[in-house]
Amino acid sequence: MTLRNDRHLRASSDAFVRNGDRWLVTDTFADGSIRVAPTNAQLKATSARSEVMLPPAYVRENVALGYALTVHKAQGTTTDRAVVIVEENMTAPQLYVAMTRGKEENHALVVTSDRSPEDHGHQPSVDALELLGTVMRRDTPDLSAHDVMRRSLATSENVSLLRELAAEADQFITQGAPPDHSREIEALTPRADLGRANFRLTEAEQALRAAEARRLHAEAAVSEAERRSLRARLPGRSGEEARAESASARAGTTSELATARRDERSALKAFDASRHGLDEAQRSAVELNNLQVVEEQRQRWLDGHLEEVQWAKDLHVRLEERTTERHHPTESRPRPEVLGGPRELAASQGLPHSVSTGLEQQEREILEPIEHAPTHLHRQEPESEYPAAPEPPTLPRDMGGPSIGR
């Protein structure tokens, strides 16, 4: 069947390829083109040159199998046998048209469940005859193809279909909109803080200068302490006391010098780290600016396609809800509680009296052995309300163990 009018493809001077025409393929070619002959009897009779060569581009985009048709395409078509797929959204006029196409046989395949084929063991949600009766009572005007598609997609709860539609919606947004860099922007924002990086570098520079000044002061103090005073050169007790004081001063100043040098090295490392941090912040700021430009372009595209974006969000919400219902079916279906024995249970389920008698007999067969069993098998009174905790095992005094002090 051809699906598009093309006045350049002609079976005769007054007949061209039309949408809805059915053809018989007479030959195929390696480049994808096909030669077809019309099946329309009137066209055969009036056309001297009835065969048409369909080019590859037309075949690829506008040719479909002629035996699988919609109800609208099948109007006016007569076949030996027809098979109709009946769904709940079909109307009585559509069913009548579809079930009168075959001269010898007309079969109706009724879709009784909206579950996907991989849901093994699922019971049909509606009876086939009941669905057929509903369709035959629906004498509504025909809807356009777009309206039928929108209603079907809006009310469909099939997980496989929802997953496929969500993937197609995401692909449409991915192909049209620039990439989403919101997470990268969120991660780069604190790293691209140039003000904070400059402040840290200034603090590190001031700390380095202060540590350098302390080191110079400590070096001067060591040089001063190393000079021996005149009193330290004297013999006797006075000289000994002066030499002791000089040695103590040299030790103190040497220790202060070592501490000052260590602080200066730490301050130098902090200064280098702050300088590298400023370089990293500058690079992050440039990258952040580029990503923000792309994100603004993405947002403008999304603002211009609000319906497509909302459609994708709705599909994901419905898919998540449907998947949750499939994984936890008992949460959304409360089970009725029936109090009483087998007779009340059978009555609540609408079972006959014979069934309730059988249930009572089964209950006696199960409970009688338990009631006559020895008491110690199923009754054991606790000695107290709270059982005593087991005593820890006693270890030998000479047994070795881990030492906390080691």
C-alpha positions as CSV (number, residue, x, y, z in Angstrom):
1,M,0.0,0.0,0.0
2,T,1.3,3.5,-0.9
3,L,0.9,6.1,1.8
4,R,1.5,9.4,0.0
5,N,0.3,11.1,-3.2
6,D,3.0,11.5,-5.8
7,R,2.0,13.0,-9.1
8,H,5.4,12.2,-10.6
9,L,4.8,8.4,-10.3
10,R,2.2,7.5,-12.8
11,A,0.6,4.3,-13.9
12,S,-0.9,6.1,-16.9
13,S,-1.3,9.7,-18.1
14,D,-4.4,10.3,-16.0
15,A,-3.6,8.1,-13.0
16,F,-0.8,8.7,-10.4
17,V,0.3,7.0,-7.2
18,R,-2.1,7.9,-4.4
19,N,-2.4,7.5,-0.6
20,G,-4.3,4.3,0.1
21,D,-3.7,2.6,-3.2
22,R,-3.0,-1.1,-3.0
23,W,-0.5,-2.8,-5.4
24,L,1.0,-6.1,-6.2
25,V,4.8,-6.3,-6.1
26,T,6.0,-7.7,-9.4
27,D,9.8,-7.2,-9.1
28,T,12.4,-5.9,-6.6
29,F,15.8,-4.4,-7.2
30,A,19.1,-4.1,-5.3
31,D,18.9,-0.4,-4.7
32,G,15.6,-0.8,-2.8
33,S,13.2,0.2,-5.6
34,I,10.3,-2.0,-6.5
35,R,8.0,-2.5,-9.6
36,V,4.3,-2.7,-8.7
37,A,1.1,-3.4,-10.5
38,P,-2.3,-2.0,-9.3
39,T,-4.9,-4.2,-7.8
40,N,-7.7,-1.7,-8.6
41,A,-9.8,-3.3,-11.3
42,Q,-10.9,0.1,-12.8
43,L,-7.3,1.3,-13.0
44,K,-6.3,-2.0,-14.7
45,A,-9.0,-1.6,-17.3
46,T,-8.2,2.1,-18.1
47,S,-4.4,2.0,-18.0
48,A,-2.4,0.7,-20.9
49,R,0.8,0.9,-18.9
50,S,-0.3,-0.3,-15.5
51,E,3.0,-1.1,-13.8
52,V,4.9,1.6,-11.8
53,M,8.5,1.8,-10.6
54,L,8.7,3.1,-7.0
55,P,12.1,4.7,-6.2
56,P,14.0,3.7,-3.1
57,A,13.3,6.9,-1.1
58,Y,9.5,6.5,-1.6
59,V,9.6,2.8,-0.8
60,R,11.6,3.5,2.4
61,E,9.2,6.2,3.7
62,N,5.8,5.7,2.2
63,V,5.2,2.0,1.5
64,A,3.5,-0.4,4.0
65,L,2.3,-4.0,3.9
66,G,-1.1,-4.2,2.2
67,Y,-2.6,-6.9,4.3
68,A,-2.3,-5.0,7.7
69,L,-4.6,-2.0,7.5
70,T,-6.4,0.3,9.9
71,V,-10.2,0.4,9.8
72,H,-10.2,3.6,7.9
73,K,-7.8,2.3,5.2
74,A,-9.8,-1.0,4.9
75,Q,-13.0,0.7,4.0
76,G,-14.1,-0.4,0.6
77,T,-11.7,-3.3,0.6
78,T,-13.0,-6.9,0.1
79,T,-10.9,-10.0,0.9
80,D,-11.5,-13.7,1.3
81,R,-10.6,-13.7,5.0
82,A,-10.2,-10.9,7.5
83,V,-8.8,-10.8,11.0
84,V,-9.8,-7.8,13.2
85,I,-8.0,-6.8,16.4
86,V,-10.6,-5.5,18.8
87,E,-9.6,-3.1,21.6
88,E,-11.7,-1.4,24.2
89,N,-11.5,2.1,22.5
90,M,-13.1,0.7,19.3
91,T,-16.6,1.9,18.4
92,A,-19.5,0.0,16.9
93,P,-19.3,1.5,13.4
94,Q,-15.6,0.7,13.3
95,L,-16.3,-2.9,14.4
96,Y,-19.0,-3.2,11.7
97,V,-16.7,-2.0,9.0
98,A,-13.9,-4.2,10.0
99,M,-16.0,-7.4,10.5
100,T,-17.6,-7.1,7.0
101,R,-14.4,-7.1,4.9
102,G,-14.0,-10.9,4.5
103,K,-16.2,-12.8,2.0
104,E,-15.6,-16.2,3.6
105,E,-14.3,-15.6,7.1
106,N,-14.1,-12.8,9.6
107,H,-12.3,-13.4,12.9
108,A,-12.1,-11.0,15.9
109,L,-9.1,-11.1,18.2
110,V,-10.2,-9.3,21.4
111,V,-7.5,-7.7,23.6
112,T,-8.6,-8.5,27.1
113,S,-5.6,-7.1,29.1
114,D,-3.4,-4.0,29.2
115,R,-0.5,-5.9,30.7
116,S,2.7,-6.5,28.6
117,P,3.3,-10.0,27.2
118,E,6.1,-10.7,29.7
119,D,3.7,-10.6,32.7
120,H,3.3,-14.4,32.7
121,G,0.4,-15.8,34.7
122,H,-1.6,-12.6,34.7
123,Q,-5.3,-13.1,34.5
124,P,-7.3,-11.0,31.9
125,S,-8.7,-7.8,33.3
126,V,-11.9,-8.1,31.3
127,D,-13.9,-10.9,29.6
128,A,-13.8,-11.0,25.8
129,L,-17.6,-11.1,25.4
130,E,-18.0,-8.3,27.9
131,L,-15.5,-6.1,26.0
132,L,-17.2,-6.9,22.7
133,G,-20.6,-5.9,24.2
134,T,-19.1,-2.6,25.4
135,V,-17.7,-1.9,21.9
136,M,-21.0,-2.7,20.2
137,R,-22.9,-0.4,22.6
138,R,-20.5,2.5,21.9
139,D,-22.1,4.3,18.9
140,T,-20.0,7.4,19.0
141,P,-18.7,9.5,16.1
142,D,-15.3,8.5,14.8
143,L,-12.3,10.4,16.1
144,S,-9.4,11.5,14.1
145,A,-6.2,9.5,14.1
146,H,-4.4,12.2,16.3
147,D,-7.3,12.2,18.8
148,V,-7.3,8.4,19.1
149,M,-3.5,8.4,19.5
150,R,-3.5,11.1,22.2
151,R,-6.3,9.4,24.2
152,S,-4.7,6.0,23.9
153,L,-1.3,7.4,25.1
154,A,-2.8,9.5,27.8
155,T,-4.8,6.5,29.3
156,S,-2.3,3.7,28.7
157,E,-0.8,2.1,31.8
158,N,1.3,-0.5,30.1
159,V,4.8,-0.5,31.6
160,S,6.6,-1.4,28.4
161,L,4.8,1.2,26.4
162,L,5.4,3.9,29.1
163,R,9.1,3.0,29.3
164,E,9.3,3.3,25.5
165,L,7.5,6.6,25.4
166,A,9.6,8.0,28.2
167,A,12.8,7.0,26.3
168,E,11.5,8.7,23.1
169,A,10.5,11.8,25.0
170,D,14.0,12.0,26.7
171,Q,15.7,11.4,23.3
172,F,13.7,14.3,21.8
173,I,14.8,16.6,24.5
174,T,18.4,15.4,24.4
175,Q,18.6,15.9,20.6
176,G,17.0,19.3,20.7
177,A,18.3,20.9,23.9
178,P,22.0,21.4,24.8
179,P,23.4,19.0,27.4
180,D,22.4,19.4,31.0
181,H,25.3,20.8,33.0
182,S,23.5,21.6,36.2
183,R,25.4,19.2,38.3
184,E,28.8,20.4,36.9
185,I,27.8,24.0,37.6
186,E,26.8,23.1,41.2
187,A,30.1,21.4,41.8
188,L,32.2,24.2,40.1
189,T,30.5,27.1,41.9
190,P,32.4,26.8,45.2
191,R,35.7,26.1,43.5
192,A,35.3,29.1,41.2
193,D,35.1,31.6,44.1
194,L,37.9,34.1,43.1
195,G,37.2,36.4,46.0
196,R,37.7,33.7,48.6
197,A,40.8,32.4,46.8
198,N,42.4,35.9,46.7
199,F,41.6,36.4,50.4
200,R,43.3,33.1,51.3
201,L,46.4,34.1,49.2
202,T,46.6,37.5,51.0
203,E,46.4,35.8,54.4
204,A,49.0,33.3,53.5
205,E,51.3,36.0,52.2
206,Q,51.0,38.0,55.4
207,A,51.6,34.9,57.5
208,L,54.7,34.1,55.4
209,R,56.1,37.6,56.0
210,A,55.4,37.4,59.7
211,A,57.2,34.0,59.9
212,E,60.1,35.3,57.9
213,A,60.4,38.3,60.4
214,R,60.4,35.9,63.4
215,R,63.1,33.8,61.8
216,L,65.3,36.9,61.2
217,H,64.8,38.0,64.8
218,A,65.7,34.5,66.1
219,E,68.8,34.5,64.0
220,A,69.9,37.8,65.4
221,A,69.2,36.6,68.9
222,V,71.4,33.5,68.3
223,S,74.2,35.7,67.0
224,E,74.0,37.9,70.0
225,A,74.0,34.9,72.4
226,E,77.1,33.5,70.8
227,R,79.1,36.5,71.7
228,R,80.9,35.9,75.0
229,S,80.7,38.7,77.5
230,L,83.8,40.0,79.3
231,R,82.5,38.6,82.6
232,A,82.4,35.1,81.2
233,R,86.2,35.3,80.5
234,L,86.9,35.9,84.2
235,P,88.2,33.1,86.4
236,G,86.4,32.0,89.5
237,R,82.8,31.8,90.5
238,S,81.7,35.0,88.8
239,G,83.0,33.8,85.5
240,E,81.4,30.4,85.9
241,E,78.0,32.0,86.5
242,A,78.4,34.2,83.4
243,R,79.4,31.2,81.2
244,A,76.3,29.3,82.5
245,E,74.0,32.2,81.7
246,S,75.6,32.5,78.2
247,A,75.1,28.7,77.5
248,S,71.4,28.9,78.6
249,A,70.8,31.9,76.4
250,R,72.3,30.1,73.4
251,A,70.2,27.0,73.9
252,G,67.0,29.1,74.2
253,T,67.7,31.2,71.1
254,T,68.7,28.1,69.1
255,S,65.4,26.5,70.0
256,E,63.5,29.6,69.0
257,L,65.4,29.7,65.7
258,A,64.5,26.1,64.9
259,T,60.8,26.8,65.7
260,A,60.9,30.0,63.6
261,R,62.4,28.1,60.6
262,R,59.8,25.3,60.9
263,D,57.0,27.9,61.0
264,E,58.4,29.7,58.0
265,R,58.5,26.4,56.0
266,S,54.9,25.7,56.9
267,A,53.9,29.3,56.0
268,L,55.7,28.8,52.6
269,K,53.8,25.6,51.9
270,A,50.5,27.3,52.8
271,F,51.4,30.2,50.5
272,D,52.2,27.8,47.6
273,A,48.9,26.0,48.2
274,S,46.9,29.3,48.2
275,R,48.6,30.3,45.0
276,H,47.7,27.0,43.3
277,G,44.2,27.4,44.7
278,L,43.9,30.8,43.0
279,D,45.0,29.3,39.7
280,E,42.5,26.5,40.1
281,A,39.8,29.0,40.9
282,Q,40.6,31.0,37.8
283,R,40.4,27.9,35.6
284,S,37.1,26.9,37.3
285,A,35.7,30.3,36.8
286,V,36.4,30.2,33.1
287,E,34.8,26.7,32.8
288,L,31.9,27.7,34.9
289,N,31.2,30.7,32.7
290,N,31.2,28.5,29.6
291,L,28.8,25.9,31.2
292,Q,26.5,28.7,32.3
293,V,26.3,30.0,28.8
294,V,25.3,26.4,27.6
295,E,22.8,26.1,30.4
296,E,21.2,29.4,29.5
297,Q,20.8,28.1,25.9
298,R,19.3,24.9,27.3
299,Q,16.8,26.8,29.4
300,R,15.7,28.9,26.5
301,W,15.1,25.7,24.5
302,L,13.1,24.2,27.3
303,D,11.0,27.4,27.7
304,G,10.1,27.1,24.1
305,H,9.1,23.5,24.3
306,L,7.0,23.4,27.5
307,E,4.5,20.8,26.3
308,E,7.3,18.3,25.4
309,V,9.0,18.8,28.7
310,Q,5.8,18.4,30.7
311,W,4.9,15.3,28.6
312,A,8.3,13.7,29.5
313,K,7.8,14.5,33.2
314,D,4.3,13.0,33.2
315,L,5.5,9.9,31.6
316,H,8.2,9.4,34.2
317,V,5.8,10.0,37.0
318,R,3.3,7.5,35.6
319,L,6.1,4.9,34.9
320,E,7.3,5.2,38.5
321,E,3.8,4.8,39.9
322,R,3.1,1.8,37.6
323,T,6.4,0.1,38.4
324,T,5.7,0.6,42.2
325,E,2.3,-1.0,41.8
326,R,3.8,-4.0,40.0
327,H,6.5,-4.5,42.6
328,H,4.1,-4.0,45.6
329,P,0.7,-5.1,44.5
330,T,-0.6,-5.8,48.0
331,E,0.0,-2.2,49.2
332,S,-2.6,-0.8,46.8
333,R,-5.2,-3.7,47.3
334,P,-6.4,-4.0,50.9
335,R,-7.4,-7.5,51.8
336,P,-10.8,-7.9,53.4
337,E,-10.7,-9.4,56.9
338,V,-13.2,-12.2,57.7
339,L,-13.8,-13.0,61.3
340,G,-15.2,-16.3,62.5
341,G,-14.7,-20.0,61.6
342,P,-14.9,-21.9,58.3
343,R,-18.7,-21.5,58.1
344,E,-18.5,-17.7,58.3
345,L,-15.6,-17.8,55.8
346,A,-17.6,-19.9,53.3
347,A,-20.7,-17.7,53.7
348,S,-18.6,-14.5,53.1
349,Q,-17.3,-16.0,49.9
350,G,-20.8,-17.1,48.7
351,L,-19.9,-20.9,48.9
352,P,-22.5,-23.6,49.3
353,H,-23.2,-25.3,52.6
354,S,-21.4,-28.5,51.5
355,V,-18.2,-26.6,51.0
356,S,-18.5,-25.0,54.5
357,T,-19.0,-28.5,56.0
358,G,-15.9,-29.8,54.3
359,L,-13.9,-26.8,55.7
360,E,-15.1,-27.6,59.2
361,Q,-14.1,-31.3,58.8
362,Q,-10.6,-30.1,57.6
363,E,-10.3,-27.8,60.7
364,R,-11.2,-30.7,63.0
365,E,-8.6,-33.0,61.4
366,I,-5.9,-30.3,61.9
367,L,-6.8,-29.1,65.4
368,E,-7.7,-32.5,67.1
369,P,-4.1,-33.9,67.0
370,I,-2.8,-30.6,68.4
371,E,-5.3,-30.5,71.3
372,H,-4.6,-34.1,72.3
373,A,-0.8,-33.8,72.0
374,P,1.3,-33.9,75.2
375,T,1.3,-30.7,77.0
376,H,5.1,-30.3,77.0
377,L,5.1,-30.2,73.2
378,H,3.1,-27.1,72.8
379,R,2.7,-25.5,76.2
380,Q,5.6,-24.3,78.2
381,E,5.1,-21.7,80.9
382,P,8.0,-19.4,81.5
383,E,9.5,-19.4,85.0
384,S,9.5,-15.6,85.2
385,E,8.5,-12.7,83.1
386,Y,12.0,-12.0,81.9
387,P,14.4,-14.9,81.3
388,A,17.7,-14.8,83.1
389,A,20.7,-13.8,81.1
390,P,23.3,-16.6,80.6
391,E,26.3,-16.4,82.8
392,P,29.7,-15.6,81.1
393,P,32.1,-18.5,80.9
394,T,34.9,-18.6,83.6
395,L,38.4,-18.4,82.2
396,P,41.5,-19.8,83.9
397,R,43.4,-17.2,85.8
398,D,46.6,-18.1,84.0
399,M,45.0,-17.7,80.4
400,G,46.8,-15.0,78.4
401,G,44.9,-12.2,76.7
402,P,45.5,-8.9,75.0
403,S,47.3,-6.3,77.0
404,I,45.9,-2.8,77.0
405,G,49.3,-1.4,77.8
406,R,51.0,-2.9,74.8
